Amino acid sequence: MSEPKIALVTGAAGTLGKATAKALLQKGLKVILADLHQTQLDALSQELEGDTFPIAFDISDPKQVKSAISTVVREFGEVDILVNNAGILSRGKALTTTSEEWRQVMGANLDGAFYLSQAVIPAMKRQQWGRIINTCSVASKSGGITAGTAYTTSKGGMVSLTFSLARELAAEGITVNGIAPAYVRTPMVTEHLTDEERQAVIDQIPVKRLCEPEEFAHVVLFLADPLAGFITGEIIDQNGGLIFD
């Protein structure tokens, strides 16, 4: 019997990360829980049922990423599936976005995904199998309905990173795909939008509701499955019909 695959989920302490980790564990995978605060991750590890490895580090720092992956490999195993889910919201438009805010958003939303991909690709190449799944956003296609310039740009970069890695790694048995959700029921939506803004968004969505975190996690499971090996360089829209293309 083969060993269970190992998945690394960034932003694991958040709503989407937790739902994704839970879904992967229920499928029998081992899951590395990555986020900024060890106490939160330890509590999450205790809450979830399954084989987890909680590790706190700043994904925007390449030195911390390298150190964390070394620890993971030594104590838990090589990463088979990378879910680049961590991210922060910024609502500032061009003229109100500071250089500090720009760099912070890019570091969390884009740089970290690149550093982590770079760190796990060698092992995926050696085993000729791997999955990289990136959390993109409808903002990359819409220009940001309620999201700001830095956030929207970072998610556009995430789409391009997905395409670039997919092209580079396809012959190595590694698929790279993205999920572009719109308005998932997370604190980014429930806390950062007013009631009026939230209702205005829902009024624009043809299915007339927010996306549930478990629905996002379901798409991650689909892309992570061995039978999804002929899908790469794809951005799966999950927006309730808000945008068709």
BELDAFEN-V831257 format. One line per field, one symbol per residue. burial: I if it has 16 or more other ideal C-beta (glycine too) atoms within 10 Angstrom, else O. A space follows every 50 residues. Layout:
BEGIN
burial->???
END
This chain:
BEGIN
burial->OOOIIIIIIIIIIIIIIIIIIIIIIOOOIIIIIIIOOOOIIOOIIOOIOI OIIIIIIIIIOIOOIOOIIOOIOOOIIIIIIIIIIIIIIIIIOOOOIOOO IIOOIIIIIIIIIIIIIOIIIOIIOOOOIIIIIIIIIIIIIIOIIIIIII IIIIIIIIIOIIIOIIOOIOOOOIIIIIIIIIIIIIOIIOOOIOOOOIOO IOOOIOOOOIIOIOOIIOIIIOIIOOOIOOOIIIIIIIIIOIOOO
END
